[in-house]
Amino acid sequence: MKKIVLKKIISKLGLLPIIEQINFYREKRKHKKSNDLFKKENPNVKLPPDFYLYETFNMNYKSFYTNGVPTAKWLINFISEFKELKNLSILDWGCGTGRIIRHLPTLLDKTNSFYGTDYNNKYVKWCSENLERISFKLNDLKPPLDFKPNSLDVIYGISIFTHLSEELHYSWMKELTRVLKPNGMLILTTHGEVHKFKLLPNEQELYNNGNLVVHAYKKEGNRLFASYQSPEFFKSICKKNNLEVLKHIAGEIKNNKPQQDIWVLNMNA
């Protein structure tokens, strides 16, 4: 709780950019030895600039690249439960530096098509220039996406709604369902019950009453802008957009870290 209050004070004083730079260089120094070794052993692996990694994941090269494979396989397992893994159009909404989407073309049949979108021009440019067999597009923080209605079979957004305001929860969910095909699949993650400890008492009350709680420490979309979605809030927004909940897996504490809730949704025909 003290950490939450401290973050609020630092944010109000405008010191977050300085703290971020200090943390970045500290993390870079911390992982320098292992990162140098990874580059030496994997000279052909293309890695984003260090600060891109810091902003989107962490500074450990091996963790970024190698752990992307099991995450991609985890995603494929969800898709395969409900769809044949052929002739699918798959979108990574909020792809960042392509940690997950970069592995899908090698793990899935060549009949599938792959797309990535992000509002950060730097990430989209890097991905477009360095990752093959994937089409990357730039979008704004607000909708729309550059896709025709009913054009995508699967959309996934890993830790995207967790950094959006309530207004953008509604507008983006409407947009995602616009571009999904009937019976298309939407896979999303949210900050659920195991993240409640990050909330102040009055915020926990709001959360328990089915409201969205937002910590706007930095601009919307940034990892320091955090949103907390109770299952009641998220089920409500799904219902308003004609989405059926196929699976809801509540997050757990693993290695002393709270995991996000997983939502597997179907666009009703």
C-alpha atoms as an extended CHARMM CRD file, in Angstrom:
* protein
*
       269  EXT
         1         1  MET       CA              0.0000000000        0.0000000000        0.0000000000  PROA      1               0.0000000000
         2         2  LYS       CA              2.8830000000        2.3410000000        0.7990000000  PROA      2               0.0000000000
         3         3  LYS       CA              4.2710000000        1.6970000000       -2.7030000000  PROA      3               0.0000000000
         4         4  ILE       CA              0.9840000000        2.8130000000       -4.2740000000  PROA      4               0.0000000000
         5         5  VAL       CA              0.9400000000        6.0590000000       -2.2960000000  PROA      5               0.0000000000
         6         6  LEU       CA              4.5990000000        6.6990000000       -3.1480000000  PROA      6               0.0000000000
         7         7  LYS       CA              3.8720000000        6.2180000000       -6.8710000000  PROA      7               0.0000000000
         8         8  LYS       CA              1.0650000000        8.7440000000       -6.6830000000  PROA      8               0.0000000000
         9         9  ILE       CA              3.3450000000       11.3050000000       -5.0140000000  PROA      9               0.0000000000
        10        10  ILE       CA              6.1700000000       10.7520000000       -7.5360000000  PROA      10              0.0000000000
        11        11  SER       CA              3.6870000000       11.0840000000      -10.3930000000  PROA      11              0.0000000000
        12        12  LYS       CA              2.2860000000       14.3700000000       -9.0680000000  PROA      12              0.0000000000
        13        13  LEU       CA              5.7960000000       15.7750000000       -8.6750000000  PROA      13              0.0000000000
        14        14  GLY       CA              6.5790000000       14.9470000000      -12.3090000000  PROA      14              0.0000000000
        15        15  LEU       CA              9.5250000000       12.7460000000      -11.3650000000  PROA      15              0.0000000000
        16        16  LEU       CA              8.4500000000        9.5730000000      -13.1700000000  PROA      16              0.0000000000
        17        17  PRO       CA             10.5380000000       10.1930000000      -16.3460000000  PROA      17              0.0000000000
        18        18  ILE       CA             13.6800000000       10.5600000000      -14.2220000000  PROA      18              0.0000000000
        19        19  ILE       CA             12.8900000000        7.4330000000      -12.2100000000  PROA      19              0.0000000000
        20        20  GLU       CA             12.2320000000        5.5410000000      -15.4690000000  PROA      20              0.0000000000
        21        21  GLN       CA             15.6260000000        6.5050000000      -16.9010000000  PROA      21              0.0000000000
        22        22  ILE       CA             17.3840000000        5.4560000000      -13.6870000000  PROA      22              0.0000000000
        23        23  ASN       CA             15.5670000000        2.1010000000      -13.7090000000  PROA      23              0.0000000000
        24        24  PHE       CA             16.3820000000        1.5740000000      -17.3850000000  PROA      24              0.0000000000
        25        25  TYR       CA             20.1270000000        2.0260000000      -16.9210000000  PROA      25              0.0000000000
        26        26  ARG       CA             20.0780000000       -0.0640000000      -13.7660000000  PROA      26              0.0000000000
        27        27  GLU       CA             18.3470000000       -2.9220000000      -15.6120000000  PROA      27              0.0000000000
        28        28  LYS       CA             20.7020000000       -2.5600000000      -18.5810000000  PROA      28              0.0000000000
        29        29  ARG       CA             23.7230000000       -2.8700000000      -16.3180000000  PROA      29              0.0000000000
        30        30  LYS       CA             22.1500000000       -5.7650000000      -14.4140000000  PROA      30              0.0000000000
        31        31  HSD       CA             21.6650000000       -7.8560000000      -17.5710000000  PROA      31              0.0000000000
        32        32  LYS       CA             24.7560000000       -6.7650000000      -19.5170000000  PROA      32              0.0000000000
        33        33  LYS       CA             26.7850000000       -9.9320000000      -18.9570000000  PROA      33              0.0000000000
        34        34  SER       CA             23.9780000000      -12.3540000000      -19.8140000000  PROA      34              0.0000000000
        35        35  ASN       CA             22.8480000000      -10.2190000000      -22.7610000000  PROA      35              0.0000000000
        36        36  ASP       CA             26.3620000000      -10.0790000000      -24.2170000000  PROA      36              0.0000000000
        37        37  LEU       CA             26.5320000000      -13.8640000000      -23.9370000000  PROA      37              0.0000000000
        38        38  PHE       CA             23.1410000000      -14.2840000000      -25.6230000000  PROA      38              0.0000000000
        39        39  LYS       CA             24.1910000000      -12.0950000000      -28.5590000000  PROA      39              0.0000000000
        40        40  LYS       CA             27.4280000000      -14.0500000000      -28.9160000000  PROA      40              0.0000000000
        41        41  GLU       CA             25.6180000000      -17.4130000000      -28.9140000000  PROA      41              0.0000000000
        42        42  ASN       CA             22.7230000000      -16.1850000000      -31.0860000000  PROA      42              0.0000000000
        43        43  PRO       CA             24.1980000000      -13.7700000000      -33.6350000000  PROA      43              0.0000000000
        44        44  ASN       CA             21.2850000000      -14.1720000000      -36.0610000000  PROA      44              0.0000000000
        45        45  VAL       CA             18.5120000000      -13.3480000000      -33.6030000000  PROA      45              0.0000000000
        46        46  LYS       CA             17.1310000000       -9.8810000000      -34.2670000000  PROA      46              0.0000000000
        47        47  LEU       CA             16.4910000000       -7.9210000000      -31.0760000000  PROA      47              0.0000000000
        48        48  PRO       CA             14.7880000000       -4.5350000000      -30.6630000000  PROA      48              0.0000000000
        49        49  PRO       CA             16.7150000000       -1.5960000000      -29.1530000000  PROA      49              0.0000000000
        50        50  ASP       CA             17.2070000000       -1.9110000000      -25.4160000000  PROA      50              0.0000000000
        51        51  PHE       CA             14.7740000000        0.8220000000      -24.4110000000  PROA      51              0.0000000000
        52        52  TYR       CA             12.0390000000       -0.7690000000      -26.5340000000  PROA      52              0.0000000000
        53        53  LEU       CA             12.5450000000       -3.9770000000      -24.5560000000  PROA      53              0.0000000000
        54        54  TYR       CA             12.4660000000       -2.0850000000      -21.2750000000  PROA      54              0.0000000000
        55        55  GLU       CA              9.2110000000       -0.3620000000      -22.2210000000  PROA      55              0.0000000000
        56        56  THR       CA              7.4330000000       -3.5060000000      -23.3780000000  PROA      56              0.0000000000
        57        57  PHE       CA              8.8490000000       -6.5050000000      -21.4930000000  PROA      57              0.0000000000
        58        58  ASN       CA             12.2020000000       -6.6370000000      -19.6980000000  PROA      58              0.0000000000
        59        59  MET       CA             15.8960000000       -6.1970000000      -20.4080000000  PROA      59              0.0000000000
        60        60  ASN       CA             16.8190000000       -9.8810000000      -20.4970000000  PROA      60              0.0000000000
        61        61  TYR       CA             17.4370000000      -10.8560000000      -24.1420000000  PROA      61              0.0000000000
        62        62  LYS       CA             17.0790000000      -14.5910000000      -23.5220000000  PROA      62              0.0000000000
        63        63  SER       CA             13.8350000000      -14.1170000000      -21.6210000000  PROA      63              0.0000000000
        64        64  PHE       CA             12.4280000000      -11.8670000000      -24.3470000000  PROA      64              0.0000000000
        65        65  TYR       CA             13.2620000000      -14.1960000000      -27.2160000000  PROA      65              0.0000000000
        66        66  THR       CA             13.1260000000      -17.6990000000      -25.7230000000  PROA      66              0.0000000000
        67        67  ASN       CA             10.0780000000      -17.1800000000      -23.5150000000  PROA      67              0.0000000000
        68        68  GLY       CA              8.1600000000      -15.8340000000      -26.4920000000  PROA      68              0.0000000000
        69        69  VAL       CA              7.9470000000      -19.3950000000      -27.8500000000  PROA      69              0.0000000000
        70        70  PRO       CA              6.0070000000      -20.9570000000      -24.9280000000  PROA      70              0.0000000000
        71        71  THR       CA              3.7440000000      -17.9040000000      -24.8620000000  PROA      71              0.0000000000
        72        72  ALA       CA              3.0230000000      -18.3800000000      -28.5670000000  PROA      72              0.0000000000
        73        73  LYS       CA              2.3440000000      -22.0920000000      -27.9820000000  PROA      73              0.0000000000
        74        74  TRP       CA              0.0920000000      -21.2060000000      -25.0430000000  PROA      74              0.0000000000
        75        75  LEU       CA             -1.8820000000      -18.9750000000      -27.3770000000  PROA      75              0.0000000000
        76        76  ILE       CA             -2.0760000000      -21.6550000000      -30.0700000000  PROA      76              0.0000000000
        77        77  ASN       CA             -3.4990000000      -24.1350000000      -27.5380000000  PROA      77              0.0000000000
        78        78  PHE       CA             -6.4090000000      -21.8020000000      -26.8250000000  PROA      78              0.0000000000
        79        79  ILE       CA             -7.0840000000      -21.2610000000      -30.5180000000  PROA      79              0.0000000000
        80        80  SER       CA             -6.9090000000      -24.9900000000      -31.3410000000  PROA      80              0.0000000000
        81        81  GLU       CA             -9.6350000000      -25.7920000000      -28.8090000000  PROA      81              0.0000000000
        82        82  PHE       CA            -12.1700000000      -23.9780000000      -30.9380000000  PROA      82              0.0000000000
        83        83  LYS       CA            -10.7010000000      -23.6490000000      -34.4470000000  PROA      83              0.0000000000
        84        84  GLU       CA             -8.7930000000      -25.6570000000      -37.0160000000  PROA      84              0.0000000000
        85        85  LEU       CA             -5.3360000000      -24.1570000000      -37.3300000000  PROA      85              0.0000000000
        86        86  LYS       CA             -5.5260000000      -23.5250000000      -41.0750000000  PROA      86              0.0000000000
        87        87  ASN       CA             -6.5270000000      -20.5720000000      -43.2460000000  PROA      87              0.0000000000
        88        88  LEU       CA             -6.8410000000      -18.2720000000      -40.2590000000  PROA      88              0.0000000000
        89        89  SER       CA             -6.2020000000      -14.5270000000      -40.2390000000  PROA      89              0.0000000000
        90        90  ILE       CA             -4.6010000000      -13.7540000000      -36.8670000000  PROA      90              0.0000000000
        91        91  LEU       CA             -4.0160000000      -10.2920000000      -35.4030000000  PROA      91              0.0000000000
        92        92  ASP       CA             -1.7170000000       -9.3720000000      -32.5230000000  PROA      92              0.0000000000
        93        93  TRP       CA             -3.4630000000       -6.2080000000      -31.3150000000  PROA      93              0.0000000000
        94        94  GLY       CA             -0.8750000000       -4.1400000000      -29.4590000000  PROA      94              0.0000000000
        95        95  CYS       CA              2.0160000000       -6.2080000000      -30.7690000000  PROA      95              0.0000000000
        96        96  GLY       CA              4.7350000000       -3.9930000000      -29.2870000000  PROA      96              0.0000000000
        97        97  THR       CA              8.1110000000       -5.2940000000      -30.4420000000  PROA      97              0.0000000000
        98        98  GLY       CA              6.6430000000       -8.5690000000      -31.7280000000  PROA      98              0.0000000000
        99        99  ARG       CA              7.6680000000      -10.8390000000      -28.8550000000  PROA      99              0.0000000000
       100       100  ILE       CA              4.8290000000      -13.2990000000      -29.5280000000  PROA      100             0.0000000000
       101       101  ILE       CA              3.7760000000      -12.7880000000      -33.1460000000  PROA      101             0.0000000000
       102       102  ARG       CA              7.3260000000      -13.3070000000      -34.4640000000  PROA      102             0.0000000000
       103       103  HSD       CA              7.1070000000      -17.0160000000      -33.5450000000  PROA      103             0.0000000000
       104       104  LEU       CA              3.6530000000      -17.8320000000      -34.9550000000  PROA      104             0.0000000000
       105       105  PRO       CA              4.6300000000      -18.1620000000      -38.6570000000  PROA      105             0.0000000000
       106       106  THR       CA              7.1130000000      -20.9290000000      -37.7740000000  PROA      106             0.0000000000
       107       107  LEU       CA              4.7120000000      -22.7090000000      -35.3940000000  PROA      107             0.0000000000
       108       108  LEU       CA              1.5770000000      -22.6570000000      -37.5600000000  PROA      108             0.0000000000
       109       109  ASP       CA              0.6150000000      -23.8470000000      -41.0260000000  PROA      109             0.0000000000
       110       110  LYS       CA              1.6110000000      -21.6250000000      -43.9590000000  PROA      110             0.0000000000
       111       111  THR       CA             -2.0340000000      -21.2180000000      -44.9760000000  PROA      111             0.0000000000
       112       112  ASN       CA             -2.4990000000      -18.8090000000      -42.0690000000  PROA      112             0.0000000000
       113       113  SER       CA             -1.9120000000      -15.0530000000      -42.3460000000  PROA      113             0.0000000000
       114       114  PHE       CA             -0.4390000000      -12.9260000000      -39.5620000000  PROA      114             0.0000000000
       115       115  TYR       CA             -0.8380000000       -9.2680000000      -38.6400000000  PROA      115             0.0000000000
       116       116  GLY       CA              0.4280000000       -6.9850000000      -35.9090000000  PROA      116             0.0000000000
       117       117  THR       CA             -0.7750000000       -3.5120000000      -34.9620000000  PROA      117             0.0000000000
       118       118  ASP       CA              0.4440000000       -0.9750000000      -32.4200000000  PROA      118             0.0000000000
       119       119  TYR       CA              0.0470000000        2.7420000000      -31.7180000000  PROA      119             0.0000000000
       120       120  ASN       CA              3.7890000000        3.1800000000      -31.2280000000  PROA      120             0.0000000000
       121       121  ASN       CA              5.3810000000        4.0870000000      -34.5680000000  PROA      121             0.0000000000
       122       122  LYS       CA              8.8640000000        3.0450000000      -33.3680000000  PROA      122             0.0000000000
       123       123  TYR       CA              7.7420000000       -0.4950000000      -32.6260000000  PROA      123             0.0000000000
       124       124  VAL       CA              5.8060000000       -0.8820000000      -35.8710000000  PROA      124             0.0000000000
       125       125  LYS       CA              8.7640000000        0.3870000000      -37.8910000000  PROA      125             0.0000000000
       126       126  TRP       CA             11.2000000000       -1.9920000000      -36.1810000000  PROA      126             0.0000000000
       127       127  CYS       CA              8.8790000000       -4.9880000000      -36.5770000000  PROA      127             0.0000000000
       128       128  SER       CA              8.1980000000       -4.1940000000      -40.2450000000  PROA      128             0.0000000000
       129       129  GLU       CA             11.9110000000       -4.0220000000      -40.9980000000  PROA      129             0.0000000000
       130       130  ASN       CA             12.9910000000       -7.0670000000      -39.0090000000  PROA      130             0.0000000000
       131       131  LEU       CA             10.2340000000       -9.6980000000      -38.7510000000  PROA      131             0.0000000000
       132       132  GLU       CA              9.2130000000      -11.7690000000      -41.7660000000  PROA      132             0.0000000000
       133       133  ARG       CA              5.8830000000      -13.2260000000      -42.9430000000  PROA      133             0.0000000000
       134       134  ILE       CA              3.9100000000      -10.7520000000      -40.8310000000  PROA      134             0.0000000000
       135       135  SER       CA              2.1230000000       -7.6020000000      -41.9620000000  PROA      135             0.0000000000
       136       136  PHE       CA              2.4290000000       -4.7380000000      -39.4800000000  PROA      136             0.0000000000
       137       137  LYS       CA              0.1750000000       -1.6900000000      -39.3530000000  PROA      137             0.0000000000
       138       138  LEU       CA              0.1640000000        1.4940000000      -37.3110000000  PROA      138             0.0000000000
       139       139  ASN       CA             -2.9910000000        2.5000000000      -35.4560000000  PROA      139             0.0000000000
       140       140  ASP       CA             -3.7790000000        5.3860000000      -33.1150000000  PROA      140             0.0000000000
       141       141  LEU       CA             -4.3800000000        5.0880000000      -29.4010000000  PROA      141             0.0000000000
       142       142  LYS       CA             -8.0610000000        5.3260000000      -30.3170000000  PROA      142             0.0000000000
       143       143  PRO       CA             -9.8600000000        3.2390000000      -32.9750000000  PROA      143             0.0000000000
       144       144  PRO       CA            -10.1950000000        2.4680000000      -35.8430000000  PROA      144             0.0000000000
       145       145  LEU       CA             -8.0060000000       -0.3430000000      -37.0980000000  PROA      145             0.0000000000
       146       146  ASP       CA             -7.0220000000       -0.5620000000      -40.7500000000  PROA      146             0.0000000000
       147       147  PHE       CA             -9.0660000000       -3.6940000000      -41.4290000000  PROA      147             0.0000000000
       148       148  LYS       CA            -12.3680000000       -4.2780000000      -43.1750000000  PROA      148             0.0000000000
       149       149  PRO       CA            -15.4170000000       -5.4040000000      -41.1720000000  PROA      149             0.0000000000
       150       150  ASN       CA            -15.6470000000       -9.1550000000      -40.5200000000  PROA      150             0.0000000000
       151       151  SER       CA            -12.1330000000       -9.7920000000      -41.8330000000  PROA      151             0.0000000000
       152       152  LEU       CA            -10.2480000000      -11.4930000000      -38.9700000000  PROA      152             0.0000000000
       153       153  ASP       CA            -10.6080000000      -14.9700000000      -37.4520000000  PROA      153             0.0000000000
       154       154  VAL       CA             -8.5600000000      -14.4460000000      -34.2930000000  PROA      154             0.0000000000
       155       155  ILE       CA             -7.4850000000      -11.3410000000      -32.3930000000  PROA      155             0.0000000000
       156       156  TYR       CA             -5.4040000000      -11.4480000000      -29.2490000000  PROA      156             0.0000000000
       157       157  GLY       CA             -4.3730000000       -8.6040000000      -26.9790000000  PROA      157             0.0000000000
       158       158  ILE       CA             -1.9830000000       -9.5020000000      -24.1590000000  PROA      158             0.0000000000
       159       159  SER       CA             -1.9660000000       -6.8500000000      -21.4150000000  PROA      159             0.0000000000
       160       160  ILE       CA             -3.5220000000       -4.1380000000      -23.5930000000  PROA      160             0.0000000000
       161       161  PHE       CA             -6.7940000000       -3.3370000000      -21.8310000000  PROA      161             0.0000000000
       162       162  THR       CA             -4.7160000000       -3.2060000000      -18.6490000000  PROA      162             0.0000000000
       163       163  HSD       CA             -3.3620000000        0.1690000000      -19.8490000000  PROA      163             0.0000000000
       164       164  LEU       CA             -6.5120000000        1.8290000000      -21.1950000000  PROA      164             0.0000000000
       165       165  SER       CA             -9.1290000000        4.2130000000      -19.8000000000  PROA      165             0.0000000000
       166       166  GLU       CA            -12.7720000000        3.2570000000      -19.4080000000  PROA      166             0.0000000000
       167       167  GLU       CA            -13.6830000000        5.2510000000      -22.5140000000  PROA      167             0.0000000000
       168       168  LEU       CA            -11.2120000000        3.2440000000      -24.5960000000  PROA      168             0.0000000000
       169       169  HSD       CA            -12.4020000000       -0.0290000000      -23.0900000000  PROA      169             0.0000000000
       170       170  TYR       CA            -15.7640000000        0.5900000000      -24.7190000000  PROA      170             0.0000000000
       171       171  SER       CA            -14.5460000000        2.0390000000      -28.0010000000  PROA      171             0.0000000000
       172       172  TRP       CA            -11.8720000000       -0.6120000000      -28.5630000000  PROA      172             0.0000000000
       173       173  MET       CA            -14.1520000000       -3.5160000000      -27.7300000000  PROA      173             0.0000000000
       174       174  LYS       CA            -16.6290000000       -2.1680000000      -30.2600000000  PROA      174             0.0000000000
       175       175  GLU       CA            -13.8470000000       -1.8520000000      -32.8380000000  PROA      175             0.0000000000
       176       176  LEU       CA            -12.4430000000       -5.3330000000      -32.2230000000  PROA      176             0.0000000000
       177       177  THR       CA            -15.8620000000       -6.8800000000      -32.7250000000  PROA      177             0.0000000000
       178       178  ARG       CA            -16.3050000000       -4.8230000000      -35.9110000000  PROA      178             0.0000000000
       179       179  VAL       CA            -13.2990000000       -6.4430000000      -37.5830000000  PROA      179             0.0000000000
       180       180  LEU       CA            -13.9090000000       -9.9630000000      -36.2230000000  PROA      180             0.0000000000
       181       181  LYS       CA            -15.6960000000      -12.4800000000      -38.4100000000  PROA      181             0.0000000000
       182       182  PRO       CA            -18.8790000000      -14.0800000000      -37.0620000000  PROA      182             0.0000000000
       183       183  ASN       CA            -17.7250000000      -16.7790000000      -34.6240000000  PROA      183             0.0000000000
       184       184  GLY       CA            -14.3200000000      -15.1070000000      -34.5810000000  PROA      184             0.0000000000
       185       185  MET       CA            -12.2030000000      -15.5360000000      -31.4630000000  PROA      185             0.0000000000
       186       186  LEU       CA            -10.9230000000      -12.8180000000      -29.1560000000  PROA      186             0.0000000000
       187       187  ILE       CA             -8.2770000000      -13.6080000000      -26.5210000000  PROA      187             0.0000000000
       188       188  LEU       CA             -7.5700000000      -10.8920000000      -23.9350000000  PROA      188             0.0000000000
       189       189  THR       CA             -5.9400000000      -10.4950000000      -20.5320000000  PROA      189             0.0000000000
       190       190  THR       CA             -6.9510000000       -8.2190000000      -17.6510000000  PROA      190             0.0000000000
       191       191  HSD       CA             -5.9570000000       -7.2790000000      -14.0960000000  PROA      191             0.0000000000
       192       192  GLY       CA             -8.2740000000       -9.4480000000      -11.9880000000  PROA      192             0.0000000000
       193       193  GLU       CA             -8.7350000000      -10.3930000000       -8.3500000000  PROA      193             0.0000000000
       194       194  VAL       CA             -5.0800000000      -11.1870000000       -7.5770000000  PROA      194             0.0000000000
       195       195  HSD       CA             -4.1320000000       -7.5950000000       -8.4720000000  PROA      195             0.0000000000
       196       196  LYS       CA             -6.4850000000       -6.0290000000       -5.9130000000  PROA      196             0.0000000000
       197       197  PHE       CA             -3.6580000000       -5.6090000000       -3.4070000000  PROA      197             0.0000000000
       198       198  LYS       CA             -2.3690000000       -2.7850000000       -5.6260000000  PROA      198             0.0000000000
       199       199  LEU       CA             -5.5150000000       -0.7600000000       -4.9260000000  PROA      199             0.0000000000
       200       200  LEU       CA             -6.2410000000        1.6310000000       -2.0720000000  PROA      200             0.0000000000
       201       201  PRO       CA             -9.2320000000        0.7670000000        0.1750000000  PROA      201             0.0000000000
       202       202  ASN       CA            -11.6250000000        3.1430000000       -1.6060000000  PROA      202             0.0000000000
       203       203  GLU       CA            -10.4440000000        1.7750000000       -4.9750000000  PROA      203             0.0000000000
       204       204  GLN       CA            -11.0200000000       -1.8080000000       -3.8230000000  PROA      204             0.0000000000
       205       205  GLU       CA            -14.5790000000       -0.8580000000       -2.9470000000  PROA      205             0.0000000000
       206       206  LEU       CA            -15.0990000000        0.5420000000       -6.4440000000  PROA      206             0.0000000000
       207       207  TYR       CA            -13.5840000000       -2.6120000000       -7.9340000000  PROA      207             0.0000000000
       208       208  ASN       CA            -15.7970000000       -4.8730000000       -5.8030000000  PROA      208             0.0000000000
       209       209  ASN       CA            -18.8440000000       -2.9550000000       -7.0240000000  PROA      209             0.0000000000
       210       210  GLY       CA            -18.0440000000       -3.8040000000      -10.6480000000  PROA      210             0.0000000000
       211       211  ASN       CA            -16.2970000000       -0.5780000000      -11.6340000000  PROA      211             0.0000000000
       212       212  LEU       CA            -13.0680000000       -0.0640000000      -13.5600000000  PROA      212             0.0000000000
       213       213  VAL       CA            -10.2200000000        1.3670000000      -11.4580000000  PROA      213             0.0000000000
       214       214  VAL       CA             -7.4810000000        3.3730000000      -13.1830000000  PROA      214             0.0000000000
       215       215  HSD       CA             -4.0180000000        4.4790000000      -12.0240000000  PROA      215             0.0000000000
       216       216  ALA       CA             -3.0420000000        7.1910000000      -14.4900000000  PROA      216             0.0000000000
       217       217  TYR       CA              0.6140000000        7.6040000000      -13.5000000000  PROA      217             0.0000000000
       218       218  LYS       CA              1.5940000000        8.2750000000      -17.1030000000  PROA      218             0.0000000000
       219       219  LYS       CA             -0.1170000000        8.7970000000      -20.4640000000  PROA      219             0.0000000000
       220       220  GLU       CA             -2.6790000000        6.2580000000      -21.5560000000  PROA      220             0.0000000000
       221       221  GLY       CA             -1.2320000000        3.1980000000      -23.2800000000  PROA      221             0.0000000000
       222       222  ASN       CA              2.0200000000        3.3850000000      -21.3350000000  PROA      222             0.0000000000
       223       223  ARG       CA              2.8280000000        0.5380000000      -18.9450000000  PROA      223             0.0000000000
       224       224  LEU       CA              2.6230000000        2.9940000000      -16.0210000000  PROA      224             0.0000000000
       225       225  PHE       CA             -1.0140000000        3.6840000000      -16.8740000000  PROA      225             0.0000000000
       226       226  ALA       CA             -2.7410000000        0.7480000000      -15.1670000000  PROA      226             0.0000000000
       227       227  SER       CA             -6.3790000000       -0.3540000000      -15.2730000000  PROA      227             0.0000000000
       228       228  TYR       CA             -7.9880000000       -2.9610000000      -13.0270000000  PROA      228             0.0000000000
       229       229  GLN       CA            -10.9770000000       -4.9070000000      -14.3670000000  PROA      229             0.0000000000
       230       230  SER       CA            -13.2440000000       -6.8620000000      -12.0590000000  PROA      230             0.0000000000
       231       231  PRO       CA            -14.8140000000       -9.9530000000      -13.6950000000  PROA      231             0.0000000000
       232       232  GLU       CA            -18.2060000000       -8.2560000000      -13.3430000000  PROA      232             0.0000000000
       233       233  PHE       CA            -17.0300000000       -5.1900000000      -15.2540000000  PROA      233             0.0000000000
       234       234  PHE       CA            -15.4670000000       -7.2360000000      -18.0360000000  PROA      234             0.0000000000
       235       235  LYS       CA            -18.4240000000       -9.6060000000      -18.4190000000  PROA      235             0.0000000000
       236       236  SER       CA            -20.6660000000       -6.5690000000      -18.7370000000  PROA      236             0.0000000000
       237       237  ILE       CA            -18.5830000000       -5.0440000000      -21.5160000000  PROA      237             0.0000000000
       238       238  CYS       CA            -18.4930000000       -8.3910000000      -23.3280000000  PROA      238             0.0000000000
       239       239  LYS       CA            -22.2590000000       -8.7460000000      -23.1610000000  PROA      239             0.0000000000
       240       240  LYS       CA            -22.7600000000       -5.2640000000      -24.6150000000  PROA      240             0.0000000000
       241       241  ASN       CA            -20.6600000000       -6.2660000000      -27.6170000000  PROA      241             0.0000000000
       242       242  ASN       CA            -22.3260000000       -9.6130000000      -28.3270000000  PROA      242             0.0000000000
       243       243  LEU       CA            -19.3420000000      -11.6010000000      -27.0940000000  PROA      243             0.0000000000
       244       244  GLU       CA            -19.7700000000      -15.0170000000      -25.5090000000  PROA      244             0.0000000000
       245       245  VAL       CA            -17.3140000000      -15.9970000000      -22.7860000000  PROA      245             0.0000000000
       246       246  LEU       CA            -15.8660000000      -19.3650000000      -23.7950000000  PROA      246             0.0000000000
       247       247  LYS       CA            -13.3210000000      -19.3650000000      -20.9840000000  PROA      247             0.0000000000
       248       248  HSD       CA            -12.3750000000      -17.1530000000      -18.0750000000  PROA      248             0.0000000000
       249       249  ILE       CA             -9.2430000000      -18.2390000000      -16.2450000000  PROA      249             0.0000000000
       250       250  ALA       CA             -8.6190000000      -16.2190000000      -13.1060000000  PROA      250             0.0000000000
       251       251  GLY       CA             -5.0280000000      -15.1570000000      -12.5300000000  PROA      251             0.0000000000
       252       252  GLU       CA             -2.9400000000      -16.7830000000       -9.8080000000  PROA      252             0.0000000000
       253       253  ILE       CA              0.1810000000      -15.8640000000       -7.8670000000  PROA      253             0.0000000000
       254       254  LYS       CA              3.2000000000      -17.5170000000       -9.4920000000  PROA      254             0.0000000000
       255       255  ASN       CA              6.7620000000      -16.9490000000       -8.2920000000  PROA      255             0.0000000000
       256       256  ASN       CA              5.3710000000      -14.2100000000       -6.0150000000  PROA      256             0.0000000000
       257       257  LYS       CA              3.9420000000      -12.3580000000       -9.0240000000  PROA      257             0.0000000000
       258       258  PRO       CA              0.2380000000      -11.9050000000       -9.7860000000  PROA      258             0.0000000000
       259       259  GLN       CA             -0.7780000000      -13.2620000000      -13.1980000000  PROA      259             0.0000000000
       260       260  GLN       CA             -3.4250000000      -11.6590000000      -15.3700000000  PROA      260             0.0000000000
       261       261  ASP       CA             -6.8940000000      -13.0690000000      -15.9770000000  PROA      261             0.0000000000
       262       262  ILE       CA             -7.3740000000      -14.7470000000      -19.3600000000  PROA      262             0.0000000000
       263       263  TRP       CA            -10.5480000000      -14.2970000000      -21.4000000000  PROA      263             0.0000000000
       264       264  VAL       CA            -11.3600000000      -16.4280000000      -24.4410000000  PROA      264             0.0000000000
       265       265  LEU       CA            -14.3230000000      -14.8990000000      -26.2240000000  PROA      265             0.0000000000
       266       266  ASN       CA            -16.4620000000      -15.7680000000      -29.2340000000  PROA      266             0.0000000000
       267       267  MET       CA            -18.1420000000      -13.2610000000      -31.5510000000  PROA      267             0.0000000000
       268       268  ASN       CA            -21.7270000000      -14.4620000000      -31.7830000000  PROA      268             0.0000000000
       269       269  ALA       CA            -22.9560000000      -14.8080000000      -35.3450000000  PROA      269             0.0000000000
